[in-house]
Every structure is written in C-alpha cells, then in structure tokens.
Amino acid sequence: MNSIKNMATRLVREEDGAAASEYAILVAFIAVAVAAAVKLFNLGDIFTTLGTKVKGLVSGA
C-alpha cells in the first residue's frame, strides 16, 4: 500500500508531462494562426493560380 502512495506522490510531483502539453497547446495556436492567415489573405487562390501556371509551363515544354 505504501508503494502505491509513493508512486502517486511521484506522479503528482513530476513535471515532464507539462512540457509536452504546453507544446501541444502552442502547436494548436500556430495551426489556428496559419488557418486564419490563409482565410484572411485568401492564400488558397494564390496557390491555385501558381499551380495552374506551373502546369501550363510544364505541359508547354
């Protein structure tokens, strides 16, 4: 019974998992910022236009 209590105490005191969850939150914020930038600046159309031009250059060569 004492070993279970010691293990539970160690799990509460360890902070290794906190860093992983903080990185996960940071990645989520970055993903939201990228999605907002694509929507706000209409970057989807830019990539579509660029892809069309590249296909035209490749098929014309």
ABEGO torsion letter per residue (X at the ends): XAAAAAAAAAAAABAAAAAAAAAAAAAAAAAAAAAAAAAAAGAAAAAAAAAAAAAAAAAAX
